[in-house]
Amino acid sequence: MSDTPAIELRKINKRFGPVHANKDIDLVVKKGSIHGIIGENGAGKSTLMSILYGFYQADEGDILVDGKKVTISDSKAAIGLGIGMVHQHFMLVDNFSVLENVVLGAEDSALLSGGINRARTELKRLEDEYELRVDPDALIQDLPVGLQQRVEILKALYRSAEVLILDEPTGVLTPPEADHLFKILEVLKNEGKTVLLITHKLREIMAATDTVSVMRRGEMVATRETASTSMEELAELMVGRSVLLRVDKKPAQPKAPVMEVENLTVTDSRGVQVVKDVSFIVCAGEIVGIAGVSGNGQSELLETLAGIRRATRGTLKINGETIDLGTSTLDAADMRAKSMGHVPEDRHRMGLINSFSEYENSILGYHRDPAYSRGVLMDLAAIKKNAVAEIEKYDIRPPNPMLKTANFSGGNQQKIVLAREIERDPEVLLVGQPTRGVDIGAIEFIHRRIVEMRDAGKGILLVSVELDEIRALSDRVLVMFDGKIVGERGSDADEGELGLLMAGVEDNNKMAVEGGAR
Amino acid sequence: MFEIVILTLDSTVRLSTPLLLACLAGLYSERSGVVDIGLEGKMLGAAFGAGAVAYLTGNAWIGLLAGMAVSIGLSLIHGFASITNRGNQIVSGVAINFLAAGLTALLGQTWFRQGGRTPSLPEGGRFRDIILPYAEELRDVPVIGGLYSELLSGHNILVYAAFLAVPLTWWVLFRTRFGLRLRAVGENPAAVDTAGISVTWLRYRAVIACGALCGVAGAYLSIAQSSGFIKDMTAGKGFIALAALIFAKWKPANAMFACLLFGFLDAVAIRMQGQKLPGIGEIPVQFFQALPYILTVILLAGFIGKAIPPKAAGIPYLKERS
């Protein structure tokens, strides 16, 4: 291994109008290493990588590749210098085959057949060398995200990339898929490639990198050897103050059940049973977490309870009232009226209308509430007053109720949704993926609010694919696999044990569990 | 009876030719992600350009080139508005339709003073029908003779070109680098951009290909099918071609069948004009004119499954700001 760094950045500056996205960035990436770059959303990581990949041009500063000063005017130039990038949102054509995606932009000649054939042989070789197995003729749209990401990596390798940039690669992956990715990165490193891993997840940095650089508000604040740092130190560097990684909460004091679900079965539009005969209770003053790899029925469960999706059969008891979900025609508004708040899993698709301003979103779904409307007219003064109060209480930034929610960061958008649901003071709160795409500072705040709500004697059903989050917040953990609840554990649940349950490994305590879940 | 069938099929081929050319034109554009509702206007502009120049020069080929030039010019306007300036593609397309309708009538009247028509073409200004070898000799052979001499033979060169353009388009789309990139840019322009290919230049090339084919379609109307330009002579063919494109799910071979079907309906409509059907009476011409649209709606509503357009169609490409 030579001492010349694979990549060296000197005094990189980039401004977007008034936003100084990258300030005097220096970075040295050693050849044959996995170098992590960590920072909160909006810290400037993606901008920096986009400059390296030729998507943007730096306003000032030098880029050195293999010790030579280079100009990277577009992605083509970056590829030519042996830099490959796996973007956060995959740059794949969904209805193309793997092979077609790999050759796109590297077709060899005006006719396709030659390039395609070479790619087929080359993919076979890469497959063997790096253990990256994908069916070259499969269509991208038929592949799970983990494999799609593999195609992105293969694309870069096919273009003989020596430096591979991965931008938030695990955002869409399940924990086992993420672990597999890190194994692949290890193989790449052993083959002499250099990997730049961009993430805001501390665990991944600790698990996968050799060196880590921390960015905060457009600046590179520190670089550490991963082995000689800790999650706590990195978190503090990222946020600029010390943060609590564990949620600080007292033991739960559950009271009477507020929500009882019995024999719930849900069939989706394809006629497949996605929730299979699920029964559980949520008591006042406790947080019940539903763990599971995404796509095992949690989303459908949540949507059914929220009144968005119809059940095939099953009953729901909420605040003493019994509802037959198989025949009910209650919609989301009716469920809210029954004192059931809902923070949907996907805030962009269901939680917010991003082209609406903050104050409009702050009452979305509650706009018929007499507190905010008079006949057909909205009571704008009351709505704005409420919005301002929520902004203050939840520290939503920027504190401007007139701003479109599209212009808020992920964490602040989530706070807007959370404030809206929690402040209506429901007896039961359904929360889906409360901190997906949310930065550390906001995660801490959101977790605290959820625990406060529990302590106020409300029942909370939490669905999350982040096992850490489930373990940190839940007083009881239910594990879903293939539409069924396959196990129940207490708040002290062992991570490995939960992981096995999530993977569908049979539970030894099954009988006892079923008794407990009801 | 056989005679009638052959004659109807023969006019089907003639009537579907401009639809097919325009449909393939739209296919290039829309596959690249640029929705083109301006096919009608480009065809009309090309028909006028071809008619005027063919009259002035007395040369059909120069007329054809002029038609293509006009159409490509209009395409570039569409490209400038929707690719370079990221404008709304529907608005730009509609504008081109208005522009062409108004300008052809105005210029036609100003230049030739025949109520917006171009004067009848001189000899050589029009594409003549090509008689294939032995067509006359084989005419009397039963079935095959009729098919060969009436249906296959006796069309002008643009008809043959249109039908040859179908396999050619398929080949370009699925067997060449340009085609791969074209299809990719209509589905996910960001993937093309990050692969180091210029989205803008790629889309411009698609739009130019669209203009060229649309130009041939327009020229066919004024200097092959008829002998001169008539005001509004496209009469909605551009829109029918667009319907055929959706109907065909943006695939070349399907496009040919869709255009043949619509051409056939047109041919039947002409044949049925003034004829009384036993028990039903005279069917209004408007019924046949509406059929392509009705068919498109009904078939798309469930019989041929969903027609999924290129995913990025209609969306201007803007580099994402992180």
Interface residues (C-beta under 8 A of the other chain):
Chain A: F16 S46 T47 S50 Y53 F55 D74 S75 K76 A77 A78 I79 M85 H87 H89 M91 L92 V93 D94 N95 F96 E100 N101 V103 L104 G105 A106 E107 S109 A110 L111 L112 S113 G115
Chain B: F174 R175 T176 R177 F178 G179 L180 R181 R183 A184 E187 N188 A190 A191 V192 D193 T194 A195 G196 I197 K311 K319 R321 S322
